[in-house]
Amino acid sequence: MTTTTGPRTDFAELSRRIREAGLLDRRPGYYVIRLSLAALFLAGGWVAFALVGSSWWTVAIAVWLGVAYAQAALVAHDVAHRQVFRTASASGRAGMIAGNLGIGMSYGYWQNKHTRHHANPNHDDLDPDVGPGVLVWTPEAAAAKGGWMVRNQAWMFFPLLTLLGLSLRRDSIRALLNDNIAQRGREALLLGVHIVGYVLALIFVLSPLQALVFFVVHQAVFGVYLGMTFAPNHKGMPHPDGTEDFLRKQVLTSRNVRGGVLVDVALGGLNYQIEHHLFPSMPTPNLRRAQPMVQQFCAEIDVDYEMTGLIDSYRQALTHLHQVSRR
């Protein structure tokens, strides 16, 4: 039975239970294996690309590398939350290797953006992930923007995800040029190496048509996979008004996706979005163990806890997009 007395002490009580269960302890062995596999998966794709050479079989390798890029992005996510390394310096170095050099995305830009999201998930004014853009997530934003895209945004959601990887690279370059990124010079160098190396590989190994098809397939698979990893987490969930305490702000705006080990691997542990938002530095393999504890605690304090299947999570997000566009 809970010993909490109100919103101000609820999270403290939950934190005590989580700490006593050892779920905030580091998992170095897990991350040695995971980082090694992610690096081998990514490097293996480029080795296969070089060995196959000028062949249409490289289209299959483009799919492989699209998945590998997304998995590398998930690793960078864990690094940014210091699930892997204790210090900011070690995390920053690993994040730039995975992000800037590995997949061509600014680690510093993404970390800044993601930190703001965690601080105020689904907040209309403070969460950059729900701010008005190509897609809009509130009736007010839909009314202000209008147009064909808003009316059909639910239908355009997955096609637009094919451009997500390119959008992240564009925003990364803009951030490195205009924003206060801590390691701007180092990040720009590593990002430049990735982009130049990528372009040269396509030019010297493939024919012009093969290079174009490889580029389109690779970037589309990467964007769709990455978008499908993050889309179930908050889309269609309530938007806070800023008066909620930390626990309720994080739980009520997040959605878990149930599933087995395959879902855990595919989504990089982000299917435990509620637990991740409550304890961002909790190592990914501990999230599954924390989930029933958090769900039980939410029941004790009468806080809604949303968990659904993978397909239904997409249905809810698309339904929300459709409803917003019709109001």
C-alpha positions as protocol buffer text, in pm:
chain_id: "A"
residue {
  index: 1
  type: MET
  ca { x: 0 y: 0 z: 0 }
}
residue {
  index: 2
  type: THR
  ca { x: 136 y: 341 z: -97 }
}
residue {
  index: 3
  type: THR
  ca { x: 266 y: 573 z: 170 }
}
residue {
  index: 4
  type: THR
  ca { x: 234 y: 882 z: -45 }
}
residue {
  index: 5
  type: THR
  ca { x: 32 y: 1179 z: 67 }
}
residue {
  index: 6
  type: GLY
  ca { x: -13 y: 1374 z: -255 }
}
residue {
  index: 7
  type: PRO
  ca { x: 133 y: 1477 z: -590 }
}
residue {
  index: 8
  type: ARG
  ca { x: 447 y: 1625 z: -438 }
}
residue {
  index: 9
  type: THR
  ca { x: 552 y: 1299 z: -277 }
}
residue {
  index: 10
  type: ASP
  ca { x: 418 y: 1047 z: -531 }
}
residue {
  index: 11
  type: PHE
  ca { x: 727 y: 1053 z: -751 }
}
residue {
  index: 12
  type: ALA
  ca { x: 957 y: 1038 z: -448 }
}
residue {
  index: 13
  type: GLU
  ca { x: 784 y: 719 z: -335 }
}
residue {
  index: 14
  type: LEU
  ca { x: 799 y: 562 z: -680 }
}
residue {
  index: 15
  type: SER
  ca { x: 1167 y: 657 z: -709 }
}
residue {
  index: 16
  type: ARG
  ca { x: 1239 y: 491 z: -376 }
}
residue {
  index: 17
  type: ARG
  ca { x: 1084 y: 165 z: -495 }
}
residue {
  index: 18
  type: ILE
  ca { x: 1270 y: 177 z: -826 }
}
residue {
  index: 19
  type: ARG
  ca { x: 1606 y: 245 z: -659 }
}
residue {
  index: 20
  type: GLU
  ca { x: 1557 y: -28 z: -403 }
}
residue {
  index: 21
  type: ALA
  ca { x: 1486 y: -273 z: -686 }
}
residue {
  index: 22
  type: GLY
  ca { x: 1822 y: -179 z: -840 }
}
residue {
  index: 23
  type: LEU
  ca { x: 1664 y: -64 z: -1165 }
}
residue {
  index: 24
  type: LEU
  ca { x: 1875 y: 253 z: -1193 }
}
residue {
  index: 25
  type: ASP
  ca { x: 2199 y: 54 z: -1173 }
}
residue {
  index: 26
  type: ARG
  ca { x: 2427 y: 57 z: -1478 }
}
residue {
  index: 27
  type: ARG
  ca { x: 2424 y: -237 z: -1721 }
}
residue {
  index: 28
  type: PRO
  ca { x: 2770 y: -221 z: -1883 }
}
residue {
  index: 29
  type: GLY
  ca { x: 2762 y: -576 z: -2014 }
}
residue {
  index: 30
  type: TYR
  ca { x: 2436 y: -514 z: -2199 }
}
residue {
  index: 31
  type: TYR
  ca { x: 2568 y: -198 z: -2362 }
}
residue {
  index: 32
  type: VAL
  ca { x: 2900 y: -359 z: -2463 }
}
residue {
  index: 33
  type: ILE
  ca { x: 2701 y: -617 z: -2654 }
}
residue {
  index: 34
  type: ARG
  ca { x: 2444 y: -373 z: -2793 }
}
residue {
  index: 35
  type: LEU
  ca { x: 2693 y: -111 z: -2908 }
}
residue {
  index: 36
  type: SER
  ca { x: 2912 y: -379 z: -3063 }
}
residue {
  index: 37
  type: LEU
  ca { x: 2622 y: -532 z: -3252 }
}
residue {
  index: 38
  type: ALA
  ca { x: 2500 y: -192 z: -3372 }
}
residue {
  index: 39
  type: ALA
  ca { x: 2850 y: -103 z: -3494 }
}
residue {
  index: 40
  type: LEU
  ca { x: 2892 y: -439 z: -3669 }
}
residue {
  index: 41
  type: PHE
  ca { x: 2547 y: -406 z: -3827 }
}
residue {
  index: 42
  type: LEU
  ca { x: 2631 y: -62 z: -3963 }
}
residue {
  index: 43
  type: ALA
  ca { x: 2989 y: -140 z: -4072 }
}
residue {
  index: 44
  type: GLY
  ca { x: 2878 y: -472 z: -4219 }
}
residue {
  index: 45
  type: GLY
  ca { x: 2630 y: -293 z: -4441 }
}
residue {
  index: 46
  type: TRP
  ca { x: 2898 y: -70 z: -4589 }
}
residue {
  index: 47
  type: VAL
  ca { x: 3138 y: -365 z: -4633 }
}
residue {
  index: 48
  type: ALA
  ca { x: 2863 y: -551 z: -4820 }
}
residue {
  index: 49
  type: PHE
  ca { x: 2800 y: -238 z: -5028 }
}
residue {
  index: 50
  type: ALA
  ca { x: 3166 y: -226 z: -5133 }
}
residue {
  index: 51
  type: LEU
  ca { x: 3185 y: -600 z: -5205 }
}
residue {
  index: 52
  type: VAL
  ca { x: 2865 y: -615 z: -5411 }
}
residue {
  index: 53
  type: GLY
  ca { x: 2969 y: -310 z: -5611 }
}
residue {
  index: 54
  type: SER
  ca { x: 2776 y: -179 z: -5908 }
}
residue {
  index: 55
  type: SER
  ca { x: 2474 y: -407 z: -5885 }
}
residue {
  index: 56
  type: TRP
  ca { x: 2103 y: -370 z: -5825 }
}
residue {
  index: 57
  type: TRP
  ca { x: 2152 y: -597 z: -5523 }
}
residue {
  index: 58
  type: THR
  ca { x: 2269 y: -281 z: -5349 }
}
residue {
  index: 59
  type: VAL
  ca { x: 1900 y: -189 z: -5318 }
}
residue {
  index: 60
  type: ALA
  ca { x: 1871 y: -468 z: -5059 }
}
residue {
  index: 61
  type: ILE
  ca { x: 2179 y: -327 z: -4886 }
}
residue {
  index: 62
  type: ALA
  ca { x: 2008 y: 14 z: -4883 }
}
residue {
  index: 63
  type: VAL
  ca { x: 1724 y: -143 z: -4683 }
}
residue {
  index: 64
  type: TRP
  ca { x: 1977 y: -306 z: -4451 }
}
residue {
  index: 65
  type: LEU
  ca { x: 2154 y: 25 z: -4394 }
}
residue {
  index: 66
  type: GLY
  ca { x: 1824 y: 208 z: -4339 }
}
residue {
  index: 67
  type: VAL
  ca { x: 1752 y: -26 z: -4049 }
}
residue {
  index: 68
  type: ALA
  ca { x: 2115 y: -2 z: -3928 }
}
residue {
  index: 69
  type: TYR
  ca { x: 2098 y: 379 z: -3925 }
}
residue {
  index: 70
  type: ALA
  ca { x: 1781 y: 371 z: -3717 }
}
residue {
  index: 71
  type: GLN
  ca { x: 1936 y: 129 z: -3469 }
}
residue {
  index: 72
  type: ALA
  ca { x: 2243 y: 355 z: -3445 }
}
residue {
  index: 73
  type: ALA
  ca { x: 2009 y: 648 z: -3375 }
}
residue {
  index: 74
  type: LEU
  ca { x: 1849 y: 450 z: -3092 }
}
residue {
  index: 75
  type: VAL
  ca { x: 2194 y: 384 z: -2948 }
}
residue {
  index: 76
  type: ALA
  ca { x: 2271 y: 757 z: -2966 }
}
residue {
  index: 77
  type: HIS
  ca { x: 1944 y: 818 z: -2781 }
}
residue {
  index: 78
  type: ASP
  ca { x: 2053 y: 597 z: -2491 }
}
residue {
  index: 79
  type: VAL
  ca { x: 2395 y: 761 z: -2488 }
}
residue {
  index: 80
  type: ALA
  ca { x: 2238 y: 1108 z: -2471 }
}
residue {
  index: 81
  type: HIS
  ca { x: 2042 y: 1004 z: -2161 }
}
residue {
  index: 82
  type: ARG
  ca { x: 2364 y: 879 z: -1994 }
}
residue {
  index: 83
  type: GLN
  ca { x: 2234 y: 527 z: -1978 }
}
residue {
  index: 84
  type: VAL
  ca { x: 2566 y: 405 z: -2116 }
}
residue {
  index: 85
  type: PHE
  ca { x: 2837 y: 637 z: -1974 }
}
residue {
  index: 86
  type: ARG
  ca { x: 2831 y: 830 z: -1648 }
}
residue {
  index: 87
  type: THR
  ca { x: 2999 y: 1149 z: -1768 }
}
residue {
  index: 88
  type: ALA
  ca { x: 2887 y: 1409 z: -2019 }
}
residue {
  index: 89
  type: SER
  ca { x: 3226 y: 1406 z: -2194 }
}
residue {
  index: 90
  type: ALA
  ca { x: 3224 y: 1031 z: -2261 }
}
residue {
  index: 91
  type: SER
  ca { x: 2859 y: 1043 z: -2362 }
}
residue {
  index: 92
  type: GLY
  ca { x: 2927 y: 1334 z: -2596 }
}
residue {
  index: 93
  type: ARG
  ca { x: 3216 y: 1157 z: -2770 }
}
residue {
  index: 94
  type: ALA
  ca { x: 3018 y: 838 z: -2817 }
}
residue {
  index: 95
  type: GLY
  ca { x: 2711 y: 1032 z: -2928 }
}
residue {
  index: 96
  type: MET
  ca { x: 2906 y: 1221 z: -3195 }
}
residue {
  index: 97
  type: ILE
  ca { x: 3058 y: 899 z: -3326 }
}
residue {
  index: 98
  type: ALA
  ca { x: 2716 y: 733 z: -3351 }
}
residue {
  index: 99
  type: GLY
  ca { x: 2525 y: 1041 z: -3461 }
}
residue {
  index: 100
  type: ASN
  ca { x: 2748 y: 1274 z: -3663 }
}
residue {
  index: 101
  type: LEU
  ca { x: 2992 y: 1022 z: -3807 }
}
residue {
  index: 102
  type: GLY
  ca { x: 2773 y: 712 z: -3811 }
}
residue {
  index: 103
  type: ILE
  ca { x: 2444 y: 839 z: -3951 }
}
residue {
  index: 104
  type: GLY
  ca { x: 2502 y: 1205 z: -4041 }
}
residue {
  index: 105
  type: MET
  ca { x: 2293 y: 1375 z: -3772 }
}
residue {
  index: 106
  type: SER
  ca { x: 2415 y: 1636 z: -3524 }
}
residue {
  index: 107
  type: TYR
  ca { x: 2424 y: 1480 z: -3178 }
}
residue {
  index: 108
  type: GLY
  ca { x: 2426 y: 1821 z: -3006 }
}
residue {
  index: 109
  type: TYR
  ca { x: 2131 y: 1950 z: -3207 }
}
residue {
  index: 110
  type: TRP
  ca { x: 1925 y: 1641 z: -3137 }
}
residue {
  index: 111
  type: GLN
  ca { x: 2019 y: 1630 z: -2770 }
}
residue {
  index: 112
  type: ASN
  ca { x: 1909 y: 1991 z: -2716 }
}
residue {
  index: 113
  type: LYS
  ca { x: 1581 y: 1927 z: -2895 }
}
residue {
  index: 114
  type: HIS
  ca { x: 1515 y: 1602 z: -2711 }
}
residue {
  index: 115
  type: THR
  ca { x: 1593 y: 1753 z: -2371 }
}
residue {
  index: 116
  type: ARG
  ca { x: 1323 y: 2015 z: -2428 }
}
residue {
  index: 117
  type: HIS
  ca { x: 1081 y: 1742 z: -2525 }
}
residue {
  index: 118
  type: HIS
  ca { x: 1147 y: 1546 z: -2207 }
}
residue {
  index: 119
  type: ALA
  ca { x: 1102 y: 1854 z: -1991 }
}
residue {
  index: 120
  type: ASN
  ca { x: 757 y: 1930 z: -2134 }
}
residue {
  index: 121
  type: PRO
  ca { x: 620 y: 1638 z: -2336 }
}
residue {
  index: 122
  type: ASN
  ca { x: 323 y: 1726 z: -2560 }
}
residue {
  index: 123
  type: HIS
  ca { x: 318 y: 2086 z: -2434 }
}
residue {
  index: 124
  type: ASP
  ca { x: 187 y: 2299 z: -2720 }
}
residue {
  index: 125
  type: ASP
  ca { x: 439 y: 2578 z: -2669 }
}
residue {
  index: 126
  type: LEU
  ca { x: 740 y: 2407 z: -2511 }
}
residue {
  index: 127
  type: ASP
  ca { x: 772 y: 2066 z: -2677 }
}
residue {
  index: 128
  type: PRO
  ca { x: 947 y: 2101 z: -3016 }
}
residue {
  index: 129
  type: ASP
  ca { x: 805 y: 1765 z: -3126 }
}
residue {
  index: 130
  type: VAL
  ca { x: 447 y: 1896 z: -3134 }
}
residue {
  index: 131
  type: GLY
  ca { x: 512 y: 2248 z: -3256 }
}
residue {
  index: 132
  type: PRO
  ca { x: 341 y: 2348 z: -3582 }
}
residue {
  index: 133
  type: GLY
  ca { x: 529 y: 2218 z: -3883 }
}
residue {
  index: 134
  type: VAL
  ca { x: 434 y: 2013 z: -4184 }
}
residue {
  index: 135
  type: LEU
  ca { x: 198 y: 1827 z: -3950 }
}
residue {
  index: 136
  type: VAL
  ca { x: -9 y: 1990 z: -3679 }
}
residue {
  index: 137
  type: TRP
  ca { x: -124 y: 1825 z: -3357 }
}
residue {
  index: 138
  type: THR
  ca { x: -384 y: 2063 z: -3212 }
}
residue {
  index: 139
  type: PRO
  ca { x: -712 y: 2203 z: -3347 }
}
residue {
  index: 140
  type: GLU
  ca { x: -584 y: 2557 z: -3293 }
}
residue {
  index: 141
  type: ALA
  ca { x: -275 y: 2495 z: -3506 }
}
residue {
  index: 142
  type: ALA
  ca { x: -487 y: 2325 z: -3772 }
}
residue {
  index: 143
  type: ALA
  ca { x: -727 y: 2619 z: -3787 }
}
residue {
  index: 144
  type: ALA
  ca { x: -442 y: 2867 z: -3811 }
}
residue {
  index: 145
  type: LYS
  ca { x: -257 y: 2680 z: -4086 }
}
residue {
  index: 146
  type: GLY
  ca { x: -536 y: 2528 z: -4294 }
}
residue {
  index: 147
  type: GLY
  ca { x: -480 y: 2404 z: -4648 }
}
residue {
  index: 148
  type: TRP
  ca { x: -477 y: 2073 z: -4832 }
}
residue {
  index: 149
  type: MET
  ca { x: -192 y: 1924 z: -4630 }
}
residue {
  index: 150
  type: VAL
  ca { x: -368 y: 1980 z: -4299 }
}
residue {
  index: 151
  type: ARG
  ca { x: -691 y: 1830 z: -4427 }
}
residue {
  index: 152
  type: ASN
  ca { x: -509 y: 1519 z: -4549 }
}
residue {
  index: 153
  type: GLN
  ca { x: -230 y: 1496 z: -4294 }
}
residue {
  index: 154
  type: ALA
  ca { x: -336 y: 1159 z: -4157 }
}
residue {
  index: 155
  type: TRP
  ca { x: -303 y: 1009 z: -4506 }
}
residue {
  index: 156
  type: MET
  ca { x: 30 y: 1182 z: -4561 }
}
residue {
  index: 157
  type: PHE
  ca { x: 189 y: 1077 z: -4232 }
}
residue {
  index: 158
  type: PHE
  ca { x: 377 y: 769 z: -4351 }
}
residue {
  index: 159
  type: PRO
  ca { x: 475 y: 913 z: -4691 }
}
residue {
  index: 160
  type: LEU
  ca { x: 620 y: 1215 z: -4513 }
}
residue {
  index: 161
  type: LEU
  ca { x: 827 y: 991 z: -4286 }
}
residue {
  index: 162
  type: THR
  ca { x: 1033 y: 894 z: -4591 }
}
residue {
  index: 163
  type: LEU
  ca { x: 1178 y: 1247 z: -4573 }
}
residue {
  index: 164
  type: LEU
  ca { x: 1249 y: 1245 z: -4199 }
}
residue {
  index: 165
  type: GLY
  ca { x: 1615 y: 1150 z: -4230 }
}
residue {
  index: 166
  type: LEU
  ca { x: 1679 y: 1430 z: -4479 }
}
residue {
  index: 167
  type: SER
  ca { x: 1489 y: 1673 z: -4257 }
}
residue {
  index: 168
  type: LEU
  ca { x: 1705 y: 1583 z: -3957 }
}
residue {
  index: 169
  type: ARG
  ca { x: 2021 y: 1638 z: -4159 }
}
residue {
  index: 170
  type: ARG
  ca { x: 1898 y: 1973 z: -4286 }
}
residue {
  index: 171
  type: ASP
  ca { x: 1811 y: 2081 z: -3931 }
}
residue {
  index: 172
  type: SER
  ca { x: 2147 y: 1951 z: -3808 }
}
residue {
  index: 173
  type: ILE
  ca { x: 2336 y: 2164 z: -4059 }
}
residue {
  index: 174
  type: ARG
  ca { x: 2125 y: 2469 z: -3975 }
}
residue {
  index: 175
  type: ALA
  ca { x: 2186 y: 2418 z: -3603 }
}
residue {
  index: 176
  type: LEU
  ca { x: 2562 y: 2385 z: -3652 }
}
residue {
  index: 177
  type: LEU
  ca { x: 2563 y: 2706 z: -3856 }
}
residue {
  index: 178
  type: ASN
  ca { x: 2332 y: 2914 z: -3640 }
}
residue {
  index: 179
  type: ASP
  ca { x: 2286 y: 2767 z: -3291 }
}
residue {
  index: 180
  type: ASN
  ca { x: 2503 y: 2744 z: -2984 }
}
residue {
  index: 181
  type: ILE
  ca { x: 2616 y: 2382 z: -3018 }
}
residue {
  index: 182
  type: ALA
  ca { x: 2878 y: 2298 z: -2754 }
}
residue {
  index: 183
  type: GLN
  ca { x: 3122 y: 2108 z: -2980 }
}
residue {
  index: 184
  type: ARG
  ca { x: 3030 y: 2285 z: -3303 }
}
residue {
  index: 185
  type: GLY
  ca { x: 3368 y: 2246 z: -3476 }
}
residue {
  index: 186
  type: ARG
  ca { x: 3408 y: 1879 z: -3392 }
}
residue {
  index: 187
  type: GLU
  ca { x: 3048 y: 1803 z: -3480 }
}
residue {
  index: 188
  type: ALA
  ca { x: 3074 y: 1987 z: -3812 }
}
residue {
  index: 189
  type: LEU
  ca { x: 3392 y: 1797 z: -3901 }
}
residue {
  index: 190
  type: LEU
  ca { x: 3242 y: 1456 z: -3824 }
}
residue {
  index: 191
  type: LEU
  ca { x: 2916 y: 1539 z: -4000 }
}
residue {
  index: 192
  type: GLY
  ca { x: 3113 y: 1662 z: -4302 }
}
residue {
  index: 193
  type: VAL
  ca { x: 3317 y: 1341 z: -4312 }
}
residue {
  index: 194
  type: HIS
  ca { x: 2997 y: 1138 z: -4311 }
}
residue {
  index: 195
  type: ILE
  ca { x: 2830 y: 1336 z: -4589 }
}
residue {
  index: 196
  type: VAL
  ca { x: 3138 y: 1349 z: -4812 }
}
residue {
  index: 197
  type: GLY
  ca { x: 3213 y: 981 z: -4757 }
}
residue {
  index: 198
  type: TYR
  ca { x: 2853 y: 886 z: -4830 }
}
residue {
  index: 199
  type: VAL
  ca { x: 2839 y: 1085 z: -5154 }
}
residue {
  index: 200
  type: LEU
  ca { x: 3177 y: 959 z: -5275 }
}
residue {
  index: 201
  type: ALA
  ca { x: 3081 y: 598 z: -5204 }
}
residue {
  index: 202
  type: LEU
  ca { x: 2769 y: 628 z: -5418 }
}
residue {
  index: 203
  type: ILE
  ca { x: 2952 y: 810 z: -5700 }
}
residue {
  index: 204
  type: PHE
  ca { x: 3248 y: 572 z: -5726 }
}
residue {
  index: 205
  type: VAL
  ca { x: 3072 y: 240 z: -5663 }
}
residue {
  index: 206
  type: LEU
  ca { x: 2733 y: 274 z: -5837 }
}
residue {
  index: 207
  type: SER
  ca { x: 2606 y: 392 z: -6169 }
}
residue {
  index: 208
  type: PRO
  ca { x: 2414 y: 724 z: -6158 }
}
residue {
  index: 209
  type: LEU
  ca { x: 2074 y: 551 z: -6167 }
}
residue {
  index: 210
  type: GLN
  ca { x: 2176 y: 290 z: -5911 }
}
residue {
  index: 211
  type: ALA
  ca { x: 2310 y: 565 z: -5685 }
}
residue {
  index: 212
  type: LEU
  ca { x: 1984 y: 756 z: -5707 }
}
residue {
  index: 213
  type: VAL
  ca { x: 1774 y: 449 z: -5629 }
}
residue {
  index: 214
  type: PHE
  ca { x: 2006 y: 349 z: -5343 }
}
residue {
  index: 215
  type: PHE
  ca { x: 1985 y: 697 z: -5193 }
}
residue {
  index: 216
  type: VAL
  ca { x: 1604 y: 711 z: -5215 }
}
residue {
  index: 217
  type: VAL
  ca { x: 1551 y: 364 z: -5068 }
}
residue {
  index: 218
  type: HIS
  ca { x: 1810 y: 407 z: -4793 }
}
residue {
  index: 219
  type: GLN
  ca { x: 1681 y: 744 z: -4676 }
}
residue {
  index: 220
  type: ALA
  ca { x: 1317 y: 637 z: -4702 }
}
residue {
  index: 221
  type: VAL
  ca { x: 1367 y: 321 z: -4494 }
}
residue {
  index: 222
  type: PHE
  ca { x: 1569 y: 512 z: -4235 }
}
residue {
  index: 223
  type: GLY
  ca { x: 1306 y: 787 z: -4207 }
}
residue {
  index: 224
  type: VAL
  ca { x: 1007 y: 555 z: -4188 }
}
residue {
  index: 225
  type: TYR
  ca { x: 1171 y: 324 z: -3934 }
}
residue {
  index: 226
  type: LEU
  ca { x: 1284 y: 614 z: -3716 }
}
residue {
  index: 227
  type: GLY
  ca { x: 945 y: 783 z: -3736 }
}
residue {
  index: 228
  type: MET
  ca { x: 759 y: 462 z: -3657 }
}
residue {
  index: 229
  type: THR
  ca { x: 982 y: 419 z: -3351 }
}
residue {
  index: 230
  type: PHE
  ca { x: 891 y: 757 z: -3203 }
}
residue {
  index: 231
  type: ALA
  ca { x: 533 y: 802 z: -3334 }
}
residue {
  index: 232
  type: PRO
  ca { x: 357 y: 566 z: -3086 }
}
residue {
  index: 233
  type: ASN
  ca { x: 503 y: 739 z: -2782 }
}
residue {
  index: 234
  type: HIS
  ca { x: 301 y: 1061 z: -2741 }
}
residue {
  index: 235
  type: LYS
  ca { x: 95 y: 1129 z: -3054 }
}
residue {
  index: 236
  type: GLY
  ca { x: -273 y: 1143 z: -2970 }
}
residue {
  index: 237
  type: MET
  ca { x: -209 y: 1161 z: -2596 }
}
residue {
  index: 238
  type: PRO
  ca { x: -330 y: 1454 z: -2377 }
}
residue {
  index: 239
  type: HIS
  ca { x: -155 y: 1789 z: -2394 }
}
residue {
  index: 240
  type: PRO
  ca { x: -64 y: 1928 z: -2047 }
}
residue {
  index: 241
  type: ASP
  ca { x: -150 y: 2279 z: -1933 }
}
residue {
  index: 242
  type: GLY
  ca { x: 163 y: 2322 z: -1722 }
}
residue {
  index: 243
  type: THR
  ca { x: 2 y: 2274 z: -1381 }
}
residue {
  index: 244
  type: GLU
  ca { x: 72 y: 1901 z: -1351 }
}
residue {
  index: 245
  type: ASP
  ca { x: 335 y: 1762 z: -1117 }
}
residue {
  index: 246
  type: PHE
  ca { x: 630 y: 1577 z: -1271 }
}
residue {
  index: 247
  type: LEU
  ca { x: 488 y: 1226 z: -1240 }
}
residue {
  index: 248
  type: ARG
  ca { x: 149 y: 1310 z: -1391 }
}
residue {
  index: 249
  type: LYS
  ca { x: 300 y: 1525 z: -1664 }
}
residue {
  index: 250
  type: GLN
  ca { x: 516 y: 1235 z: -1779 }
}
residue {
  index: 251
  type: VAL
  ca { x: 267 y: 950 z: -1735 }
}
residue {
  index: 252
  type: LEU
  ca { x: -45 y: 1112 z: -1876 }
}
residue {
  index: 253
  type: THR
  ca { x: 126 y: 1233 z: -2194 }
}
residue {
  index: 254
  type: SER
  ca { x: 297 y: 901 z: -2274 }
}
residue {
  index: 255
  type: ARG
  ca { x: 184 y: 570 z: -2417 }
}
residue {
  index: 256
  type: ASN
  ca { x: 345 y: 229 z: -2373 }
}
residue {
  index: 257
  type: VAL
  ca { x: 343 y: -36 z: -2645 }
}
residue {
  index: 258
  type: ARG
  ca { x: 310 y: -392 z: -2527 }
}
residue {
  index: 259
  type: GLY
  ca { x: 501 y: -673 z: -2690 }
}
residue {
  index: 260
  type: GLY
  ca { x: 782 y: -920 z: -2646 }
}
residue {
  index: 261
  type: VAL
  ca { x: 1154 y: -913 z: -2705 }
}
residue {
  index: 262
  type: LEU
  ca { x: 1110 y: -844 z: -3077 }
}
residue {
  index: 263
  type: VAL
  ca { x: 920 y: -522 z: -3004 }
}
residue {
  index: 264
  type: ASP
  ca { x: 1181 y: -425 z: -2746 }
}
residue {
  index: 265
  type: VAL
  ca { x: 1458 y: -464 z: -3003 }
}
residue {
  index: 266
  type: ALA
  ca { x: 1268 y: -298 z: -3288 }
}
residue {
  index: 267
  type: LEU
  ca { x: 1174 y: 7 z: -3081 }
}
residue {
  index: 268
  type: GLY
  ca { x: 1495 y: 22 z: -2880 }
}
residue {
  index: 269
  type: GLY
  ca { x: 1308 y: 7 z: -2549 }
}
residue {
  index: 270
  type: LEU
  ca { x: 1102 y: 316 z: -2633 }
}
residue {
  index: 271
  type: ASN
  ca { x: 792 y: 99 z: -2615 }
}
residue {
  index: 272
  type: TYR
  ca { x: 831 y: 156 z: -2237 }
}
residue {
  index: 273
  type: GLN
  ca { x: 783 y: 526 z: -2291 }
}
residue {
  index: 274
  type: ILE
  ca { x: 621 y: 595 z: -1955 }
}
residue {
  index: 275
  type: GLU
  ca { x: 905 y: 440 z: -1758 }
}
residue {
  index: 276
  type: HIS
  ca { x: 1162 y: 605 z: -1984 }
}
residue {
  index: 277
  type: HIS
  ca { x: 1012 y: 950 z: -1928 }
}
residue {
  index: 278
  type: LEU
  ca { x: 995 y: 902 z: -1554 }
}
residue {
  index: 279
  type: PHE
  ca { x: 1351 y: 768 z: -1535 }
}
residue {
  index: 280
  type: PRO
  ca { x: 1540 y: 881 z: -1849 }
}
residue {
  index: 281
  type: SER
  ca { x: 1876 y: 747 z: -1729 }
}
residue {
  index: 282
  type: MET
  ca { x: 1739 y: 400 z: -1656 }
}
residue {
  index: 283
  type: PRO
  ca { x: 1922 y: 146 z: -1876 }
}
residue {
  index: 284
  type: THR
  ca { x: 1701 y: 9 z: -2152 }
}
residue {
  index: 285
  type: PRO
  ca { x: 1702 y: -356 z: -2031 }
}
residue {
  index: 286
  type: ASN
  ca { x: 1566 y: -246 z: -1692 }
}
residue {
  index: 287
  type: LEU
  ca { x: 1260 y: -77 z: -1838 }
}
residue {
  index: 288
  type: ARG
  ca { x: 1076 y: -408 z: -1886 }
}
residue {
  index: 289
  type: ARG
  ca { x: 1126 y: -490 z: -1517 }
}
residue {
  index: 290
  type: ALA
  ca { x: 1017 y: -142 z: -1409 }
}
residue {
  index: 291
  type: GLN
  ca { x: 698 y: -145 z: -1616 }
}
residue {
  index: 292
  type: PRO
  ca { x: 474 y: -354 z: -1386 }
}
residue {
  index: 293
  type: MET
  ca { x: 599 y: -162 z: -1083 }
}
residue {
  index: 294
  type: VAL
  ca { x: 513 y: 173 z: -1239 }
}
residue {
  index: 295
  type: GLN
  ca { x: 176 y: 50 z: -1364 }
}
residue {
  index: 296
  type: GLN
  ca { x: 85 y: -83 z: -1020 }
}
residue {
  index: 297
  type: PHE
  ca { x: 192 y: 242 z: -854 }
}
residue {
  index: 298
  type: CYS
  ca { x: -18 y: 446 z: -1097 }
}
residue {
  index: 299
  type: ALA
  ca { x: -318 y: 230 z: -1008 }
}
residue {
  index: 300
  type: GLU
  ca { x: -253 y: 297 z: -637 }
}
residue {
  index: 301
  type: ILE
  ca { x: -258 y: 674 z: -684 }
}
residue {
  index: 302
  type: ASP
  ca { x: -539 y: 668 z: -946 }
}
residue {
  index: 303
  type: VAL
  ca { x: -336 y: 794 z: -1242 }
}
residue {
  index: 304
  type: ASP
  ca { x: -430 y: 669 z: -1589 }
}
residue {
  index: 305
  type: TYR
  ca { x: -166 y: 444 z: -1743 }
}
residue {
  index: 306
  type: GLU
  ca { x: -193 y: 396 z: -2120 }
}
residue {
  index: 307
  type: MET
  ca { x: -64 y: 78 z: -2280 }
}
residue {
  index: 308
  type: THR
  ca { x: -171 y: -70 z: -2611 }
}
residue {
  index: 309
  type: GLY
  ca { x: -52 y: -285 z: -2900 }
}
residue {
  index: 310
  type: LEU
  ca { x: 185 y: -162 z: -3170 }
}
residue {
  index: 311
  type: ILE
  ca { x: -71 y: -145 z: -3450 }
}
residue {
  index: 312
  type: ASP
  ca { x: -328 y: 23 z: -3226 }
}
residue {
  index: 313
  type: SER
  ca { x: -70 y: 285 z: -3122 }
}
residue {
  index: 314
  type: TYR
  ca { x: -37 y: 391 z: -3486 }
}
residue {
  index: 315
  type: ARG
  ca { x: -414 y: 385 z: -3527 }
}
residue {
  index: 316
  type: GLN
  ca { x: -453 y: 620 z: -3232 }
}
residue {
  index: 317
  type: ALA
  ca { x: -189 y: 860 z: -3365 }
}
residue {
  index: 318
  type: LEU
  ca { x: -343 y: 868 z: -3713 }
}
residue {
  index: 319
  type: THR
  ca { x: -694 y: 905 z: -3572 }
}
residue {
  index: 320
  type: HIS
  ca { x: -576 y: 1203 z: -3369 }
}
residue {
  index: 321
  type: LEU
  ca { x: -420 y: 1363 z: -3678 }
}
residue {
  index: 322
  type: HIS
  ca { x: -746 y: 1311 z: -3869 }
}
residue {
  index: 323
  type: GLN
  ca { x: -964 y: 1448 z: -3590 }
}
residue {
  index: 324
  type: VAL
  ca { x: -746 y: 1756 z: -3548 }
}
residue {
  index: 325
  type: SER
  ca { x: -762 y: 1832 z: -3919 }
}
residue {
  index: 326
  type: ARG
  ca { x: -1144 y: 1809 z: -3923 }
}
residue {
  index: 327
  type: ARG
  ca { x: -1220 y: 2037 z: -3627 }
}
